[in-house]
Amino acid sequence: EESLRTASRWSALIGDKTREESTLKTANFLAQDPNSTTVQVGAWYTVWVGAPDIETRNMAQQNIERLGGRLEITEDGRAIAYPPQENPG
């Protein structure tokens, strides 16, 4: 959680408002539910997006799937990560 808050502050310093808000929102969410599968899938998605090679992308995708999520590549080449569905009750 603290590393996300640090990332948010660094993003603010370089003027990246979107990343600043996103990391702060994730930090706040994580503070409420530190074992959140949604946050974990999001973190692996971030790894996938920034991966320097196919092996790293494969590892990130495997971890997303291990958590019950899925990674979809759209027709226009965008990647979307979906966390597992929550089953209430």
VMD Tcl script that builds the backbone (N, CA, C; Angstrom):
set m [mol new atoms 267]
animate dup $m
set s [atomselect $m all]
$s set {name element resname resid chain x y z} {
  {N N GLU 1 A 0.824 -1.192 0.000}
  {CA C GLU 1 A 0.000 0.000 0.000}
  {C C GLU 1 A 0.869 1.257 0.000}
  {N N GLU 2 A 1.905 1.259 0.842}
  {CA C GLU 2 A 2.759 2.448 0.925}
  {C C GLU 2 A 3.506 2.685 -0.385}
  {N N SER 3 A 3.919 1.603 -1.064}
  {CA C SER 3 A 4.617 1.790 -2.338}
  {C C SER 3 A 3.697 2.420 -3.384}
  {N N LEU 4 A 2.417 2.115 -3.326}
  {CA C LEU 4 A 1.463 2.744 -4.241}
  {C C LEU 4 A 1.300 4.234 -3.918}
  {N N ARG 5 A 1.307 4.564 -2.657}
  {CA C ARG 5 A 1.217 5.972 -2.274}
  {C C ARG 5 A 2.460 6.736 -2.739}
  {N N THR 6 A 3.617 6.085 -2.638}
  {CA C THR 6 A 4.853 6.693 -3.129}
  {C C THR 6 A 4.783 6.886 -4.636}
  {N N ALA 7 A 4.302 5.870 -5.346}
  {CA C ALA 7 A 4.154 5.979 -6.805}
  {C C ALA 7 A 3.209 7.118 -7.164}
  {N N SER 8 A 2.171 7.286 -6.369}
  {CA C SER 8 A 1.232 8.384 -6.611}
  {C C SER 8 A 1.922 9.738 -6.455}
  {N N ARG 9 A 2.732 9.871 -5.401}
  {CA C ARG 9 A 3.455 11.139 -5.191}
  {C C ARG 9 A 4.443 11.391 -6.330}
  {N N TRP 10 A 5.153 10.353 -6.758}
  {CA C TRP 10 A 6.110 10.514 -7.864}
  {C C TRP 10 A 5.392 10.897 -9.150}
  {N N SER 11 A 4.238 10.294 -9.383}
  {CA C SER 11 A 3.462 10.628 -10.583}
  {C C SER 11 A 3.029 12.088 -10.550}
  {N N ALA 12 A 2.689 12.566 -9.361}
  {CA C ALA 12 A 2.305 13.976 -9.224}
  {C C ALA 12 A 3.488 14.872 -9.555}
  {N N LEU 13 A 4.675 14.478 -9.134}
  {CA C LEU 13 A 5.868 15.285 -9.392}
  {C C LEU 13 A 6.163 15.435 -10.886}
  {N N ILE 14 A 5.861 14.383 -11.659}
  {CA C ILE 14 A 6.133 14.466 -13.099}
  {C C ILE 14 A 4.906 14.912 -13.895}
  {N N GLY 15 A 3.827 15.217 -13.178}
  {CA C GLY 15 A 2.640 15.747 -13.842}
  {C C GLY 15 A 1.733 14.716 -14.474}
  {N N ASP 16 A 1.874 13.442 -14.085}
  {CA C ASP 16 A 1.031 12.377 -14.638}
  {C C ASP 16 A -0.189 12.211 -13.741}
  {N N LYS 17 A -1.192 13.066 -13.964}
  {CA C LYS 17 A -2.387 13.110 -13.116}
  {C C LYS 17 A -3.162 11.786 -13.141}
  {N N THR 18 A -3.245 11.157 -14.298}
  {CA C THR 18 A -3.985 9.899 -14.418}
  {C C THR 18 A -3.359 8.811 -13.555}
  {N N ARG 19 A -2.036 8.645 -13.665}
  {CA C ARG 19 A -1.357 7.621 -12.867}
  {C C ARG 19 A -1.395 7.985 -11.383}
  {N N GLU 20 A -1.274 9.269 -11.081}
  {CA C GLU 20 A -1.345 9.711 -9.683}
  {C C GLU 20 A -2.668 9.282 -9.060}
  {N N GLU 21 A -3.760 9.573 -9.737}
  {CA C GLU 21 A -5.088 9.244 -9.217}
  {C C GLU 21 A -5.307 7.738 -9.160}
  {N N SER 22 A -4.847 7.035 -10.184}
  {CA C SER 22 A -5.028 5.590 -10.243}
  {C C SER 22 A -4.291 4.878 -9.113}
  {N N THR 23 A -3.029 5.243 -8.893}
  {CA C THR 23 A -2.263 4.578 -7.836}
  {C C THR 23 A -2.791 4.924 -6.450}
  {N N LEU 24 A -3.237 6.157 -6.269}
  {CA C LEU 24 A -3.806 6.536 -4.973}
  {C C LEU 24 A -5.112 5.791 -4.721}
  {N N LYS 25 A -5.934 5.678 -5.741}
  {CA C LYS 25 A -7.188 4.942 -5.610}
  {C C LYS 25 A -6.924 3.473 -5.268}
  {N N THR 26 A -5.934 2.881 -5.919}
  {CA C THR 26 A -5.582 1.489 -5.639}
  {C C THR 26 A -5.056 1.340 -4.220}
  {N N ALA 27 A -4.227 2.276 -3.771}
  {CA C ALA 27 A -3.692 2.234 -2.401}
  {C C ALA 27 A -4.824 2.290 -1.384}
  {N N ASN 28 A -5.776 3.168 -1.609}
  {CA C ASN 28 A -6.918 3.284 -0.696}
  {C C ASN 28 A -7.756 2.013 -0.688}
  {N N PHE 29 A -7.963 1.439 -1.867}
  {CA C PHE 29 A -8.725 0.192 -1.974}
  {C C PHE 29 A -7.988 -0.926 -1.252}
  {N N LEU 30 A -6.676 -0.990 -1.468}
  {CA C LEU 30 A -5.857 -2.030 -0.852}
  {C C LEU 30 A -5.845 -1.904 0.665}
  {N N ALA 31 A -5.892 -0.685 1.172}
  {CA C ALA 31 A -5.929 -0.481 2.624}
  {C C ALA 31 A -7.182 -1.112 3.226}
  {N N GLN 32 A -8.269 -1.116 2.477}
  {CA C GLN 32 A -9.529 -1.702 2.944}
  {C C GLN 32 A -9.551 -3.220 2.806}
  {N N ASP 33 A -8.866 -3.747 1.761}
  {CA C ASP 33 A -8.895 -5.189 1.478}
  {C C ASP 33 A -7.536 -5.615 0.934}
  {N N PRO 34 A -6.561 -5.850 1.833}
  {CA C PRO 34 A -5.193 -6.114 1.386}
  {C C PRO 34 A -5.013 -7.394 0.586}
  {N N ASN 35 A -5.956 -8.310 0.644}
  {CA C ASN 35 A -5.846 -9.561 -0.110}
  {C C ASN 35 A -6.730 -9.552 -1.352}
  {N N SER 36 A -7.143 -8.387 -1.779}
  {CA C SER 36 A -8.059 -8.256 -2.892}
  {C C SER 36 A -7.522 -8.901 -4.172}
  {N N THR 37 A -8.287 -9.818 -4.706}
  {CA C THR 37 A -7.933 -10.448 -5.975}
  {C C THR 37 A -7.978 -9.425 -7.097}
  {N N THR 38 A -8.911 -8.498 -7.016}
  {CA C THR 38 A -9.019 -7.457 -8.032}
  {C C THR 38 A -7.739 -6.636 -8.111}
  {N N VAL 39 A -7.199 -6.262 -6.966}
  {CA C VAL 39 A -5.954 -5.488 -6.933}
  {C C VAL 39 A -4.798 -6.327 -7.462}
  {N N GLN 40 A -4.746 -7.590 -7.091}
  {CA C GLN 40 A -3.678 -8.458 -7.561}
  {C C GLN 40 A -3.724 -8.625 -9.081}
  {N N VAL 41 A -4.920 -8.823 -9.630}
  {CA C VAL 41 A -5.064 -8.929 -11.083}
  {C C VAL 41 A -4.617 -7.623 -11.732}
  {N N GLY 42 A -5.003 -6.498 -11.152}
  {CA C GLY 42 A -4.588 -5.204 -11.682}
  {C C GLY 42 A -3.083 -5.030 -11.673}
  {N N ALA 43 A -2.438 -5.508 -10.620}
  {CA C ALA 43 A -0.980 -5.407 -10.537}
  {C C ALA 43 A -0.322 -6.262 -11.613}
  {N N TRP 44 A -0.816 -7.481 -11.812}
  {CA C TRP 44 A -0.246 -8.338 -12.864}
  {C C TRP 44 A -0.529 -7.769 -14.248}
  {N N TYR 45 A -1.663 -7.109 -14.411}
  {CA C TYR 45 A -1.960 -6.445 -15.687}
  {C C TYR 45 A -0.943 -5.332 -15.949}
  {N N THR 46 A -0.608 -4.593 -14.909}
  {CA C THR 46 A 0.406 -3.542 -15.046}
  {C C THR 46 A 1.742 -4.145 -15.454}
  {N N VAL 47 A 2.085 -5.292 -14.882}
  {CA C VAL 47 A 3.311 -5.993 -15.284}
  {C C VAL 47 A 3.216 -6.380 -16.757}
  {N N TRP 48 A 2.071 -6.917 -17.168}
  {CA C TRP 48 A 1.890 -7.348 -18.562}
  {C C TRP 48 A 2.072 -6.177 -19.516}
  {N N VAL 49 A 1.450 -5.057 -19.204}
  {CA C VAL 49 A 1.517 -3.880 -20.069}
  {C C VAL 49 A 2.953 -3.361 -20.202}
  {N N GLY 50 A 3.702 -3.379 -19.117}
  {CA C GLY 50 A 5.061 -2.847 -19.138}
  {C C GLY 50 A 6.136 -3.873 -19.424}
  {N N ALA 51 A 5.734 -5.087 -19.752}
  {CA C ALA 51 A 6.706 -6.175 -19.934}
  {C C ALA 51 A 7.663 -5.909 -21.091}
  {N N PRO 52 A 8.952 -6.153 -20.853}
  {CA C PRO 52 A 9.944 -5.941 -21.905}
  {C C PRO 52 A 10.062 -7.120 -22.873}
  {N N ASP 53 A 9.425 -8.253 -22.525}
  {CA C ASP 53 A 9.566 -9.435 -23.375}
  {C C ASP 53 A 8.356 -10.364 -23.229}
  {N N ILE 54 A 8.258 -11.320 -24.118}
  {CA C ILE 54 A 7.113 -12.239 -24.150}
  {C C ILE 54 A 7.082 -13.146 -22.917}
  {N N GLU 55 A 8.248 -13.505 -22.399}
  {CA C GLU 55 A 8.285 -14.368 -21.208}
  {C C GLU 55 A 7.632 -13.675 -20.015}
  {N N THR 56 A 7.919 -12.395 -19.863}
  {CA C THR 56 A 7.323 -11.640 -18.760}
  {C C THR 56 A 5.826 -11.505 -18.969}
  {N N ARG 57 A 5.409 -11.259 -20.191}
  {CA C ARG 57 A 3.966 -11.185 -20.477}
  {C C ARG 57 A 3.282 -12.516 -20.184}
  {N N ASN 58 A 3.917 -13.612 -20.584}
  {CA C ASN 58 A 3.338 -14.929 -20.312}
  {C C ASN 58 A 3.204 -15.172 -18.812}
  {N N MET 59 A 4.235 -14.803 -18.034}
  {CA C MET 59 A 4.194 -14.971 -16.588}
  {C C MET 59 A 3.056 -14.148 -15.985}
  {N N ALA 60 A 2.927 -12.901 -16.427}
  {CA C ALA 60 A 1.867 -12.036 -15.907}
  {C C ALA 60 A 0.493 -12.610 -16.242}
  {N N GLN 61 A 0.318 -13.068 -17.479}
  {CA C GLN 61 A -0.971 -13.644 -17.873}
  {C C GLN 61 A -1.274 -14.903 -17.069}
  {N N GLN 62 A -0.288 -15.740 -16.849}
  {CA C GLN 62 A -0.493 -16.954 -16.050}
  {C C GLN 62 A -0.924 -16.606 -14.630}
  {N N ASN 63 A -0.342 -15.556 -14.069}
  {CA C ASN 63 A -0.729 -15.150 -12.716}
  {C C ASN 63 A -2.131 -14.567 -12.686}
  {N N ILE 64 A -2.507 -13.828 -13.710}
  {CA C ILE 64 A -3.885 -13.324 -13.803}
  {C C ILE 64 A -4.849 -14.503 -13.827}
  {N N GLU 65 A -4.544 -15.493 -14.635}
  {CA C GLU 65 A -5.419 -16.670 -14.758}
  {C C GLU 65 A -5.409 -17.504 -13.479}
  {N N ARG 66 A -4.256 -17.605 -12.812}
  {CA C ARG 66 A -4.154 -18.348 -11.551}
  {C C ARG 66 A -5.075 -17.738 -10.490}
  {N N LEU 67 A -5.232 -16.428 -10.552}
  {CA C LEU 67 A -6.101 -15.728 -9.614}
  {C C LEU 67 A -7.577 -15.831 -9.995}
  {N N GLY 68 A -7.863 -16.455 -11.136}
  {CA C GLY 68 A -9.248 -16.596 -11.591}
  {C C GLY 68 A -9.687 -15.510 -12.547}
  {N N GLY 69 A -8.770 -14.622 -12.923}
  {CA C GLY 69 A -9.081 -13.561 -13.879}
  {C C GLY 69 A -8.784 -14.011 -15.300}
  {N N ARG 70 A -8.932 -13.087 -16.217}
  {CA C ARG 70 A -8.577 -13.399 -17.606}
  {C C ARG 70 A -8.064 -12.140 -18.288}
  {N N LEU 71 A -7.226 -12.354 -19.283}
  {CA C LEU 71 A -6.668 -11.270 -20.073}
  {C C LEU 71 A -7.193 -11.420 -21.489}
  {N N GLU 72 A -7.756 -10.348 -22.012}
  {CA C GLU 72 A -8.324 -10.383 -23.364}
  {C C GLU 72 A -7.609 -9.347 -24.224}
  {N N ILE 73 A -7.269 -9.744 -25.439}
  {CA C ILE 73 A -6.692 -8.825 -26.411}
  {C C ILE 73 A -7.787 -8.500 -27.422}
  {N N THR 74 A -8.134 -7.234 -27.550}
  {CA C THR 74 A -9.200 -6.823 -28.454}
  {C C THR 74 A -8.710 -6.846 -29.898}
  {N N GLU 75 A -9.637 -6.722 -30.826}
  {CA C GLU 75 A -9.292 -6.727 -32.253}
  {C C GLU 75 A -8.329 -5.607 -32.622}
  {N N ASP 76 A -8.415 -4.484 -31.896}
  {CA C ASP 76 A -7.508 -3.371 -32.199}
  {C C ASP 76 A -6.199 -3.449 -31.410}
  {N N GLY 77 A -5.967 -4.592 -30.722}
  {CA C GLY 77 A -4.691 -4.826 -30.060}
  {C C GLY 77 A -4.592 -4.367 -28.621}
  {N N ARG 78 A -5.674 -3.825 -28.074}
  {CA C ARG 78 A -5.646 -3.402 -26.670}
  {C C ARG 78 A -5.823 -4.617 -25.757}
  {N N ALA 79 A -5.166 -4.570 -24.621}
  {CA C ALA 79 A -5.306 -5.632 -23.621}
  {C C ALA 79 A -6.247 -5.156 -22.524}
  {N N ILE 80 A -7.112 -6.061 -22.078}
  {CA C ILE 80 A -8.033 -5.771 -20.988}
  {C C ILE 80 A -7.948 -6.929 -20.003}
  {N N ALA 81 A -7.752 -6.619 -18.725}
  {CA C ALA 81 A -7.718 -7.641 -17.686}
  {C C ALA 81 A -9.041 -7.621 -16.935}
  {N N TYR 82 A -9.594 -8.795 -16.729}
  {CA C TYR 82 A -10.847 -8.944 -15.991}
  {C C TYR 82 A -10.582 -9.742 -14.727}
  {N N PRO 83 A -10.906 -9.181 -13.553}
  {CA C PRO 83 A -10.759 -9.957 -12.320}
  {C C PRO 83 A -11.839 -11.028 -12.258}
  {N N PRO 84 A -11.673 -12.008 -11.390}
  {CA C PRO 84 A -12.716 -13.036 -11.283}
  {C C PRO 84 A -14.026 -12.440 -10.769}
  {N N GLN 85 A -15.110 -13.063 -11.148}
  {CA C GLN 85 A -16.417 -12.624 -10.669}
  {C C GLN 85 A -16.524 -12.926 -9.186}
  {N N GLU 86 A -17.038 -11.987 -8.437}
  {CA C GLU 86 A -17.270 -12.214 -7.019}
  {C C GLU 86 A -18.567 -13.005 -6.870}
  {N N ASN 87 A -18.538 -13.996 -6.002}
  {CA C ASN 87 A -19.725 -14.802 -5.754}
  {C C ASN 87 A -20.261 -14.478 -4.366}
  {N N PRO 88 A -21.283 -13.595 -4.305}
  {CA C PRO 88 A -21.821 -13.233 -3.001}
  {C C PRO 88 A -22.491 -14.412 -2.302}
  {N N GLY 89 A -22.378 -14.410 -0.989}
  {CA C GLY 89 A -23.075 -15.393 -0.181}
  {C C GLY 89 A -22.345 -16.650 -0.138}
}
mol reanalyze $m
mol bondsrecalc $m
mol representation Tube
mol addrep $m
